[in-house]
Amino acid sequence: MDMLISLPGLFIAIIFHELAHGLAAYRLGDNTAKDLGRLTLNPFKHIDLVGFIFLLIFKFGWAKPVPINPFNFKKRKRDTILVSLAGPFTNFIIAVIIGFILSLNIISNYVLFQILLITLWYNIMLGVFNLLPFPPLDGSKIVASLLPSKYEYYFYKYEKYFYLILIILIGTNTIDRILSPLIDITLNLLIKILG
């Protein structure tokens, strides 16, 4: 039952996150995601089966990343940052909307209330997690784009080695010590916004 209640929140958080990346890239001049059929709410286009199973069992997983070609952008660095921010920003917007609905105290059905609450949490968690500056997360692309071109080149050249940092953080549960306070701050901010 807990898993079934979790599924809608997971789907919403993941699908809208990836769709936002694709739509932002398309708006900024890159048709890659559109040409590959990724500008859709169809979960099968965004969900990686193995990554989804890992997420349900081990609380860590991944989706199919939306492919983009930053060289199609008019301003490569700026637009890469905007596309990278689009996913987490969408998650935060969904969290605010759900938080507003919950704050109205109009949901009397327990199961629906739990689904909304879990959906809110997943969106905040996914938004915060993806802003961490470790490849392949969105935050790493933001950091790389803010670097001078010379250092950006080396960042991407050795990017695969930085993956190890994230793997170690997850494997040792250190990631929880980083995420928990950031999620708490985000939740408290949401509470203040909604009064």
Residue pairs with C-beta under 8 A, 6 or more apart in sequence:
3 56
5 111
5 114
5 115
5 118
6 56
6 118
6 122
8 115
8 118
8 119
9 115
9 118
9 119
9 120
9 121
9 122
9 123
10 52
10 55
10 56
10 122
11 43
11 47
12 94
12 119
12 122
12 123
13 91
13 94
13 119
13 122
13 123
13 125
13 126
14 43
14 46
14 47
14 63
14 126
15 41
15 43
15 46
15 47
16 90
16 91
16 94
17 63
17 87
17 88
17 90
17 91
17 126
17 127
17 130
18 38
18 46
18 63
18 64
18 65
18 66
18 87
19 38
19 39
19 40
19 41
19 46
19 66
19 90
20 86
20 87
20 89
20 90
21 33
21 65
21 66
21 68
21 83
21 84
21 86
21 87
22 33
22 34
22 38
22 39
22 66
22 68
23 33
23 39
23 86
24 82
24 83
24 86
25 32
25 33
25 66
25 68
25 72
25 73
25 79
25 83
26 33
26 34
26 39
28 73
28 74
28 79
28 82
28 83
29 72
29 73
29 74
29 79
30 68
30 69
30 70
30 72
30 73
30 83
31 72
32 67
32 68
32 69
32 72
33 39
33 66
33 67
33 68
36 67
37 45
38 45
38 46
38 66
38 67
45 64
46 63
46 64
46 66
47 63
47 64
48 61
48 62
48 63
48 64
51 61
51 62
51 63
51 64
52 61
52 63
53 61
54 60
54 61
54 62
55 61
55 62
60 170
65 136
68 80
68 83
70 76
70 79
70 80
70 83
73 79
73 80
76 145
77 145
77 146
77 152
78 145
80 141
80 142
80 144
80 145
81 141
81 142
81 145
81 146
84 138
84 139
84 141
84 142
84 145
85 138
85 142
87 127
87 130
87 138
88 126
88 127
88 128
88 130
88 131
88 138
89 127
91 123
91 124
91 126
91 127
91 130
92 123
92 124
92 127
92 186
94 119
94 120
94 123
95 120
95 123
95 124
95 127
95 186
95 190
96 190
96 193
96 194
98 116
98 119
98 120
98 123
99 120
99 190
99 191
99 193
99 194
100 194
101 107
101 116
102 113
102 116
102 117
102 120
103 194
103 195
107 113
107 116
124 183
124 186
124 187
124 190
125 179
125 183
127 186
128 179
128 182
128 183
128 186
129 137
129 179
130 137
130 138
130 139
131 137
131 138
131 139
131 142
132 139
132 140
132 166
132 178
132 179
133 139
133 140
133 142
133 143
134 140
134 162
134 163
134 165
134 166
134 169
135 159
135 160
135 162
135 163
135 166
136 159
136 163
137 166
140 155
140 159
140 162
143 155
144 152
144 155
144 156
145 152
147 155
166 175
168 174
169 175
169 178
